[in-house]
């Protein structure tokens, strides 16, 4: 674990202040939304399908249902934990503890259900717990206790009944293993000065507090906790307290966790070393810290009743992290980057039939696996996108005032109440494509699907219509906002002359795609060619992203999308270039293994060469980095794309830098910003010597950010045997930490040579991978996404379907939705490739001949 690195106090305060301001807004929205949702319950239940099918209880017995009954309410806990940080005689690390919980009886009952998983409980007169009445209340005797493994309960049957209004005390003593499974109360290890150190750590979201002590493990069951930790002299104990503490951990499954008063992080999400950390590492730390501090209010102080509304928690924090980062670093243009990192990411998932609404009904989310699946792109990224849209059409000052007059919207010039507007974005899945005919001024909307012939099996009471705010400009001049409130409407201001162009969804303020008549598309392309800077930076990225997405859905011709990239040889801004690379990524996925790839590479090489030459000149032949924050990201793109498309100067540069480091391993002179690109290209161009050197440097790395760069670069080799060896390493925690195993497999799968190897590897070892990661890891779904991202042939689709059949008995856990989406995306790629391959090939050839 690294030492001596801290985040600045101003950064923490800035993020906290912004979170405090914005939280009032979302609290008001959530309250209003809950009222509206309750009115719509009967309407929604008719024919509505859940994001995951509702779980049927194993029986009608209370202990066979996954939700706690509403009979008991915890008030406070007294918990003592003693982690043993030395291996016992059985070769295990264990912890012991005792827990007492005071709870109030709300309804008369002779049954106590409390969550408890993988804990050995002490017996008291043959029972697993003691029950005491408080405040002169007599408690009934315990008749019988047992563990219900499927629902993860300690079941306590009583000889009498608990009485409403009375308070009781339940006491347990227990013993558990400090395993290295990254869940509940677990063990992590690291070396410091050659000495092995052991930590005991908790990670309790979403259903793992029950692995640390018996508890009522549901978000609405809030209580006061009194914690006592027993530890050896010379060791340090930290727990939740009043002191906004932040600690980096060697092994941590999530990116970070917003524990009240003790926020835990992966090392890469908190620690920054100016000598080895890149500019991107700094940005990630700023946004993650802002995200977690936002949760101090919304998530901790204000808590969701149940996981079906997780989006209000995570979507809020995912939006506010950009506000906090922007406040702390106003020159970074962080507010714009949400389009790249969240909005476009949400679009990609929400364009599938297998998507789901932001919110569903409580009974549709029951099991721990179903709860874990809610921690997905829709909850985080779409949640952020729709809250940003709300802020944009209200304006930020109004948004920040907390919607105190939410039902009196006349002065806001809104066409409907905020409830009516937002329910259409919250309670139905997907998003619209808005089509503007600048010849007539007609504007229409349609539910956007990646495969337009797909049948939507999830009915919506709103018939997949939205109330859509349209910010727009005409030939570079911003106009007054419009609203589209039905399938189509005539807006005469949107008519354009032959010398004018219309650009809608200014700054991508709304959560929708935009299409135009062919004449307006041509005028936009003409503007990009003559003077691209007249179009705002974010909207240059939007034009690229919208065009490619519409082409994938056969709404516009693929040649139109390809033509949006022709101006890039003059582009110097980061966001459009990044959007272009992500849009082109869909082409790489389907063309990387056929004859289109060569001409495509030649075209991209021609487009990126001016950018590469620009930075060669501006950085004194790559000896410096630009001063601007996003300019540093653009420099990375210039180097990375130039090397990957075969610009010889770039390839020579990266090989020389890496060779110089190999000759003097103690002095790495490669700038941290450029290391990921240099390492990857040098490993790809080299052989076993370069790979083994990189592996040795990875093992010696003491800074987590540097270790991540090296680990990722190891996936870039073109040698299949090295990739297979690396895949085997992911099964050995001594070589690849468990927190990094699925990401490493995914990284190998991103290599065109490694993809089939990773696909075979995962299919052959699915039962093991599922057992280790399948029920609780938030990253498990990403594994399926990564290994299936390049599948694009009928044979590979058959393999995917067979994989699903072969492992039906094993299960897919938190990756089930990802598997359904992979199947849908693979079919769409096959269809698109069949229909577009020849014309894409001809276009690239014509542009490079």
ChimeraX attribute file (.defattr): number of C-alpha atoms within 10 A of each C-alpha:
attribute: neighborCount
match mode: 1-to-1
recipient: residues
	/A:1	16
	/A:2	16
	/A:3	10
	/A:4	7
	/A:5	11
	/A:6	13
	/A:7	14
	/A:8	10
	/A:9	8
	/A:10	11
	/A:11	17
	/A:12	18
	/A:13	17
	/A:14	20
	/A:15	27
	/A:16	23
	/A:17	16
	/A:18	22
	/A:19	28
	/A:20	19
	/A:21	16
	/A:22	25
	/A:23	25
	/A:24	19
	/A:25	21
	/A:26	21
	/A:27	19
	/A:28	16
	/A:29	21
	/A:30	17
	/A:31	11
	/A:32	16
	/A:33	19
	/A:34	14
	/A:35	12
	/A:36	14
	/A:37	21
	/A:38	12
	/A:39	11
	/A:40	13
	/A:41	11
	/A:42	9
	/A:43	13
	/A:44	20
	/A:45	13
	/A:46	11
	/A:47	12
	/A:48	15
	/A:49	17
	/A:50	18
	/A:51	22
	/A:52	18
	/A:53	12
	/A:54	16
	/A:55	14
	/A:56	13
	/A:57	15
	/A:58	13
	/A:59	9
	/A:60	9
	/A:61	8
	/A:62	17
	/A:63	26
	/A:64	17
	/A:65	19
	/A:66	20
	/A:67	19
	/A:68	19
	/A:69	14
	/A:70	9
	/A:71	18
	/A:72	25
	/A:73	19
	/A:74	19
	/A:75	17
	/A:76	16
	/A:77	20
	/A:78	15
	/A:79	20
	/A:80	17
	/A:81	20
	/A:82	17
	/A:83	24
	/A:84	20
	/A:85	19
	/A:86	12
	/A:87	11
	/A:88	10
	/A:89	7
	/A:90	6
	/A:91	8
	/A:92	13
	/A:93	21
	/A:94	21
	/A:95	20
	/A:96	21
	/A:97	20
	/A:98	19
	/A:99	20
	/A:100	22
	/A:101	22
	/A:102	21
	/A:103	21
	/A:104	19
	/A:105	19
	/A:106	16
	/A:107	17
	/A:108	14
	/A:109	16
	/A:110	17
	/A:111	23
	/A:112	21
	/A:113	24
	/A:114	20
	/A:115	24
	/A:116	26
	/A:117	23
	/A:118	16
	/A:119	18
	/A:120	14
	/A:121	21
	/A:122	15
	/A:123	14
	/A:124	11
	/A:125	9
	/A:126	11
	/A:127	16
	/A:128	22
	/A:129	22
	/A:130	18
	/A:131	20
	/A:132	17
	/A:133	16
	/A:134	15
	/A:135	9
	/A:136	9
	/A:137	13
	/A:138	15
	/A:139	21
	/A:140	17
	/A:141	14
	/A:142	21
	/A:143	14
	/A:144	15
	/A:145	19
	/A:146	12
	/A:147	19
	/A:148	16
	/A:149	14
	/A:150	13
	/A:151	22
	/A:152	21
	/A:153	26
	/A:154	23
	/A:155	20
	/A:156	22
	/A:157	19
	/A:158	19
	/A:159	13
	/A:160	14
	/A:161	16
	/A:162	26
	/A:163	20
	/A:164	14
	/A:165	13
	/A:166	19
	/A:167	24
	/A:168	24
	/A:169	19
	/A:170	18
	/A:171	19
	/A:172	21
	/A:173	22
	/A:174	21
	/A:175	20
	/A:176	21
	/A:177	20
	/A:178	26
	/A:179	17
	/A:180	19
	/A:181	19
	/A:182	25
	/A:183	24
	/A:184	22
	/A:185	26
	/A:186	25
	/A:187	22
	/A:188	19
	/A:189	15
	/A:190	16
	/A:191	12
	/A:192	11
	/A:193	5
	/A:194	7
	/A:195	8
	/A:196	9
	/A:197	13
	/A:198	16
	/A:199	19
	/A:200	20
	/A:201	21
	/A:202	20
	/A:203	22
	/A:204	18
	/A:205	18
	/A:206	19
	/A:207	22
	/A:208	21
	/A:209	22
	/A:210	22
	/A:211	23
	/A:212	27
	/A:213	30
	/A:214	27
	/A:215	21
	/A:216	23
	/A:217	22
	/A:218	18
	/A:219	16
	/A:220	14
	/A:221	16
	/A:222	17
	/A:223	15
	/A:224	12
	/A:225	13
	/A:226	13
	/A:227	14
	/A:228	15
	/A:229	14
	/A:230	13
	/A:231	14
	/A:232	11
	/A:233	6
	/A:234	6
	/A:235	9
	/A:236	9
	/A:237	12
	/A:238	11
	/A:239	16
	/A:240	14
	/A:241	12
	/A:242	9
	/A:243	10
	/A:244	17
	/A:245	15
	/A:246	18
	/A:247	15
	/A:248	21
	/A:249	22
	/A:250	19
	/A:251	24
	/A:252	25
	/A:253	22
	/A:254	16
	/A:255	17
	/A:256	24
	/A:257	24
	/A:258	21
	/A:259	24
	/A:260	22
	/A:261	17
	/A:262	18
	/A:263	20
	/A:264	25
	/A:265	26
	/A:266	20
	/A:267	22
	/A:268	23
	/A:269	23
	/A:270	26
	/A:271	25
	/A:272	23
	/A:273	18
	/A:274	10
	/A:275	9
	/A:276	18
	/A:277	21
	/A:278	21
	/A:279	17
	/A:280	15
	/A:281	21
	/A:282	17
	/A:283	16
	/A:284	15
	/A:285	20
	/A:286	25
	/A:287	25
	/A:288	23
	/A:289	26
	/A:290	31
	/A:291	29
	/A:292	30
	/A:293	31
	/A:294	31
	/A:295	27
	/A:296	22
	/A:297	21
	/A:298	24
	/A:299	21
	/A:300	16
	/A:301	11
	/A:302	14
	/A:303	18
	/A:304	19
	/A:305	14
	/A:306	18
	/A:307	25
	/A:308	21
	/A:309	21
	/A:310	25
	/A:311	27
	/A:312	26
	/A:313	24
	/A:314	27
	/A:315	25
	/A:316	31
	/A:317	32
	/A:318	30
	/A:319	28
	/A:320	31
	/A:321	27
	/A:322	25
	/A:323	23
	/A:324	31
	/A:325	28
	/A:326	22
	/A:327	20
	/A:328	21
	/A:329	16
	/A:330	12
	/A:331	11
	/A:332	17
	/A:333	14
	/A:334	22
	/A:335	18
	/A:336	16
	/A:337	16
	/A:338	21
	/A:339	23
	/A:340	19
	/A:341	12
	/A:342	21
	/A:343	25
	/A:344	25
	/A:345	19
	/A:346	25
	/A:347	24
	/A:348	15
	/A:349	23
	/A:350	22
	/A:351	21
	/A:352	24
	/A:353	23
	/A:354	23
	/A:355	22
	/A:356	23
	/A:357	21
	/A:358	27
	/A:359	25
	/A:360	23
	/A:361	19
	/A:362	14
	/A:363	15
	/A:364	19
	/A:365	26
	/A:366	22
	/A:367	18
	/A:368	18
	/A:369	20
	/A:370	25
	/A:371	22
	/A:372	25
	/A:373	26
	/A:374	24
	/A:375	20
	/A:376	22
	/A:377	24
	/A:378	28
	/A:379	26
	/A:380	26
	/A:381	28
	/A:382	32
	/A:383	28
	/A:384	29
	/A:385	29
	/A:386	22
	/A:387	25
	/A:388	27
	/A:389	18
	/A:390	20
	/A:391	18
	/A:392	19
	/A:393	20
	/A:394	18
	/A:395	13
	/A:396	13
	/A:397	11
	/A:398	16
	/A:399	22
	/A:400	20
	/A:401	14
	/A:402	18
	/A:403	20
	/A:404	14
	/A:405	11
	/A:406	15
	/A:407	12
	/A:408	13
	/A:409	15
	/A:410	10
	/A:411	7
	/A:412	13
	/A:413	9
	/A:414	15
	/A:415	16
	/A:416	15
	/A:417	14
	/A:418	19
	/A:419	19
	/A:420	14
	/A:421	18
	/A:422	20
	/A:423	18
	/A:424	21
	/A:425	25
	/A:426	22
	/A:427	20
	/A:428	25
	/A:429	24
	/A:430	27
	/A:431	24
	/A:432	21
	/A:433	19
	/A:434	23
	/A:435	18
	/A:436	26
	/A:437	21
	/A:438	25
	/A:439	17
	/A:440	15
	/A:441	15
	/A:442	17
	/A:443	22
	/A:444	18
	/A:445	26
	/A:446	16
	/A:447	18
	/A:448	24
	/A:449	25
	/A:450	24
	/A:451	20
	/A:452	17
	/A:453	8
	/A:454	12
	/A:455	9
	/A:456	13
	/A:457	11
	/A:458	17
	/A:459	16
	/A:460	20
	/A:461	16
	/A:462	13
	/A:463	11
	/A:464	19
	/A:465	20
	/A:466	24
	/A:467	20
	/A:468	24
	/A:469	23
	/A:470	21
	/A:471	21
	/A:472	22
	/A:473	19
	/A:474	16
	/A:475	17
	/A:476	16
	/A:477	11
	/A:478	14
	/A:479	15
	/A:480	9
	/A:481	14
	/A:482	16
	/A:483	15
	/A:484	20
	/A:485	17
	/A:486	14
	/A:487	15
	/A:488	15
	/A:489	15
	/A:490	15
	/A:491	17
	/A:492	13
	/A:493	15
	/A:494	24
	/A:495	18
	/A:496	19
	/A:497	11
	/A:498	10
	/A:499	8
	/A:500	15
	/A:501	23
	/A:502	24
	/A:503	26
	/A:504	28
	/A:505	21
	/A:506	19
	/A:507	19
	/A:508	26
	/A:509	23
	/A:510	22
	/A:511	25
	/A:512	24
	/A:513	24
	/A:514	20
	/A:515	23
	/A:516	20
	/A:517	14
	/A:518	14
	/A:519	15
	/A:520	23
	/A:521	20
	/A:522	16
	/A:523	17
	/A:524	22
	/A:525	20
	/A:526	15
	/A:527	19
	/A:528	22
	/A:529	15
	/A:530	10
	/A:531	11
	/A:532	18
	/A:533	14
	/A:534	13
	/A:535	20
	/A:536	14
	/A:537	17
	/A:538	21
	/A:539	19
	/A:540	24
	/A:541	25
	/A:542	26
	/A:543	27
	/A:544	24
	/A:545	25
	/A:546	22
	/A:547	26
	/A:548	27
	/A:549	24
	/A:550	22
	/A:551	20
	/A:552	25
	/A:553	20
	/A:554	16
	/A:555	16
	/A:556	19
	/A:557	16
	/A:558	21
	/A:559	17
	/A:560	18
	/A:561	22
	/A:562	19
	/A:563	16
	/A:564	24
	/A:565	22
	/A:566	18
	/A:567	17
	/A:568	22
	/A:569	16
	/A:570	15
	/A:571	21
	/A:572	17
	/A:573	19
	/A:574	23
	/A:575	23
	/A:576	24
	/A:577	22
	/A:578	16
	/A:579	23
	/A:580	22
	/A:581	19
	/A:582	18
	/A:583	22
	/A:584	19
	/A:585	13
	/A:586	16
	/A:587	21
	/A:588	18
	/A:589	16
	/A:590	22
	/A:591	20
	/A:592	16
	/A:593	13
	/A:594	9
	/A:595	12
	/A:596	21
	/A:597	17
	/A:598	16
	/A:599	20
	/A:600	24
	/A:601	20
	/A:602	18
	/A:603	20
	/A:604	23
	/A:605	21
	/A:606	19
	/A:607	20
	/A:608	25
	/A:609	18
	/A:610	18
	/A:611	23
	/A:612	27
	/A:613	16
	/A:614	15
	/A:615	23
	/A:616	18
	/A:617	11
	/A:618	15
	/A:619	14
	/A:620	10
	/A:621	12
	/A:622	17
	/A:623	11
	/A:624	12
	/A:625	19
	/A:626	15
	/A:627	8
	/A:628	11
	/A:629	18
	/A:630	20
	/A:631	18
	/A:632	20
	/A:633	21
	/A:634	24
	/A:635	25
	/A:636	22
	/A:637	21
	/A:638	24
	/A:639	27
	/A:640	22
	/A:641	22
	/A:642	26
	/A:643	25
	/A:644	17
	/A:645	20
	/A:646	14
	/A:647	18
	/A:648	10
	/A:649	13
	/A:650	23
	/A:651	20
	/A:652	12
	/A:653	18
	/A:654	25
	/A:655	18
	/A:656	14
	/A:657	17
	/A:658	24
	/A:659	14
	/A:660	15
	/A:661	15
	/A:662	17
	/A:663	10
	/A:664	11
	/A:665	13
	/A:666	9
	/A:667	10
	/A:668	17
	/A:669	14
	/A:670	18
	/A:671	17
	/A:672	22
	/A:673	19
	/A:674	21
	/A:675	24
	/A:676	21
	/A:677	20
	/A:678	28
	/A:679	26
	/A:680	26
	/A:681	23
	/A:682	26
	/A:683	26
	/A:684	21
	/A:685	16
	/A:686	16
	/A:687	14
	/A:688	13
	/A:689	11
	/A:690	19
	/A:691	23
	/A:692	14
	/A:693	15
	/A:694	24
	/A:695	19
	/A:696	11
	/A:697	18
	/A:698	22
	/A:699	13
	/A:700	10
	/A:701	14
	/A:702	16
	/A:703	19
	/A:704	23
	/A:705	21
	/A:706	21
	/A:707	19
	/A:708	16
	/A:709	21
	/A:710	23
	/A:711	24
	/A:712	19
	/A:713	26
	/A:714	25
	/A:715	27
	/A:716	27
	/A:717	25
	/A:718	17
	/A:719	18
	/A:720	12
	/A:721	13
	/A:722	19
	/A:723	24
	/A:724	15
	/A:725	10
	/A:726	20
	/A:727	22
	/A:728	14
	/A:729	17
	/A:730	19
	/A:731	17
	/A:732	12
	/A:733	13
	/A:734	9
	/A:735	15
	/A:736	19
	/A:737	20
	/A:738	21
	/A:739	22
	/A:740	18
	/A:741	22
	/A:742	24
	/A:743	19
	/A:744	24
	/A:745	28
	/A:746	25
	/A:747	22
	/A:748	28
	/A:749	26
	/A:750	21
	/A:751	19
	/A:752	16
	/A:753	18
	/A:754	27
	/A:755	23
	/A:756	19
	/A:757	20
	/A:758	25
	/A:759	21
	/A:760	14
	/A:761	16
	/A:762	21
	/A:763	16
	/A:764	12
	/A:765	11
	/A:766	18
	/A:767	16
	/A:768	13
	/A:769	17
	/A:770	20
	/A:771	13
	/A:772	15
	/A:773	23
	/A:774	23
	/A:775	21
	/A:776	25
	/A:777	25
	/A:778	20
	/A:779	23
	/A:780	25
	/A:781	24
	/A:782	19
	/A:783	22
	/A:784	23
	/A:785	18
	/A:786	22
	/A:787	25
	/A:788	27
	/A:789	20
	/A:790	26
	/A:791	24
	/A:792	22
	/A:793	17
	/A:794	14
	/A:795	10
	/A:796	17
	/A:797	20
	/A:798	12
	/A:799	16
	/A:800	20
	/A:801	14
	/A:802	12
	/A:803	16
	/A:804	19
	/A:805	11
	/A:806	12
	/A:807	13
	/A:808	10
	/A:809	9
	/A:810	13
	/A:811	18
	/A:812	24
	/A:813	21
	/A:814	28
	/A:815	27
	/A:816	20
	/A:817	22
	/A:818	24
	/A:819	23
	/A:820	17
	/A:821	20
	/A:822	23
	/A:823	19
	/A:824	18
	/A:825	26
	/A:826	22
	/A:827	19
	/A:828	19
	/A:829	24
	/A:830	17
	/A:831	16
	/A:832	18
	/A:833	18
	/A:834	11
	/A:835	12
	/A:836	16
	/A:837	17
	/A:838	12
	/A:839	13
	/A:840	20
	/A:841	17
	/A:842	13
	/A:843	18
	/A:844	21
	/A:845	16
	/A:846	11
	/A:847	14
	/A:848	14
	/A:849	8
